[in-house]
Amino acid sequence: MARTQPNPLRTIPQALFEWRFSQGNYGGTQQTQGSASLWSQEINHGDFQEVLNSLTEVTNYNDAETCLSEIKINVLTQIRDAVRGLVCQLVIDRKPKSLVLKTERAIFKSFKRGFKMVSKQMRCNTSNLRPLAIKMRIMEIIFHMILSRTYATKRDIYYKHKQLFGTQSVVDRAITDICAFLNADRCQLNILSASRGSMIGPLIIQTQDGSVDCSLTPISIVQNFIDLPIIFEGDIVLIVEKDTVFQRLIEDGFRRHFPKILLVTVSVCHTYYSS
């Protein structure tokens, strides 16, 4: 069983969401005379400095116990370095005009020229931090999913923080930006295609980056899982049509009472094919 690792990004989006540079929230226009000192007081008092101090070396996760691929390690490293660079912009005495997430990677040009460092940036004006908060929250989710070897669809991510994201299209655009920023596709970030349903129970799916244990939390049924080797340690597969029934059974302790049953809910439009 993989050990639980600390998530060094957990406090960042919440701190961004709670920032107040004026009388209002993100888009406030009234500035106080003491905005510079207000910035210093709000930033230095806790969240961001704590995150900076708690960031761990991602290479520590690349051991026999976690077995993360080089691509996944690279994603974690880029997120870590981008966050470190962001935090350094926050622990200053003056409020900057903008904040920048920056990542660098080496690209092989030729045997003669060797490698070239290429950087990418995501910039956000400090008068409206919502876009940055959204991207940081999604990168936090990605970071956690890679470490825990779990997966989610775009829709799953949207429902995790509906109030912050607002609409599904906002999440979709942010994920596209993050993929370009990290130079990775959605699959490499553990973000899957549209779900055909969910399942929870005594089933283990063997992926390239390790195993997905379906007994711990509901797992989305996606195209990516087709033809992957599985280990089924149950006796029965119980299929329910409605997701509301599926969620209610989980809330009522279905797994605790029936540990040998794989509980599955299948989207109506995919019922025939999934069967």
Secondary structure, 3 states (H helix, E strand, C coil): CCCCCCCCCCCHHHHHHHCCCECCCCCCCCECCCHHHHHHHHHHCCHHHHHHHHCCCHHHHCCCCCCCCHHHHHHHHHHHHHHHHHHHHHCCCCCCCEEEEEEEEEEEEECCCEEEEEEEEEEEECCCCHHHHHHHHHHHHHHHHHHHCCCEEHHHHHHHCHHHHCCHHHHHHHHHHHHHHHCCCCHHHCEECCCCEEEECCEEEEECCEEEECCCCCEECCHHHCCCCEEECCCEEEEECCHHHHHHHHHCCHHHHCCCEEEEEECHHHHHHHC
